[in-house]
Amino acid sequence: MDISQMYQLLGLFSGSGSGYGLYGNYGLSGVGGLYGTGNIYGAGQDTFGQILKNTASVNTSGGISTPMDAIFEEASKETGVDIRLLKAVGKAESNFRASATSRCGAMGVMQLMPGTAKSLGVTDAYDARQNIMAGSKYLAKLLDKYDGDTKLALAAYNAGSGNVAKYGGIPPFKETQNYVKRVLEYAGEDFNTNQMASMSPSNGGIQNQAQTVGAVYDSEYGDISKMMVQMMQLQMQQKLQSILDFGEDDNGSTFL
């Protein structure tokens, strides 16, 4: 049973009299429902409810918002690059501003150049998830190119692989040398972005949202979230059975 099926069960009856409708005791707004005092968004503040509240929301413009930290977590899992290094690059490049544009035309959180973004399949460099995922893949390629040498990979990320090859190491550019030092300092810290990132549904935002929410579940809540999902499944099955029992008369025929 998935989340959509749970929601369908919550709305099986539209009337409050049955107790399971939109405003019934077990309905969307009822005591035991989605917004009830003891359930997902209710005052009970159970663990699973807190997970949902802390992950995704739909913004007023119709886009989908998700914590930027969750995107970095997903990128780290997909590329194998330490999440602290990825966040450090994002902080050094743009201070996590998805709308950032540099004087040389680099775009978004990870400050991708147009050519780099295109080569990595990015269709909207100001879409935080596309940008972070692409920047992470690019950094992973550089780390592989330089046999895991983080300093050389960062130098190439900032000044280009051509300059690293030309000078046989970190180029003698003050900007690049300061950049490498700054990123490594950030990478030694453990911090959150404290940013929400918007993703357009037209760019696969809904599917991507599910992936990033899944990353949050796996990374931050692990077995607890799985247990809570199982408990919710059991609870909904019990409610469904109650509905079915309520809907049969003494002869076993359904009268609802």
ZIKA-V814507 format. One record per helix or strand of 2 or more residues. SS is the DSSP state (H for helix, E for strand). FROM is the first residue (numbers start at 1). TO is the last residue. Records with the same first field share a line. If there is no record, write none. Layout:
SS->FROM-TO + FROM-TO
//
This chain:
H->3-10 + 47-55 + 68-79 + 83-94 + 114-119 + 128-145 + 150-159 + 161-167 + 174-187 + 201-203 + 205-221 + 223-246
E->56-58 + 64-67 + 196-199
//
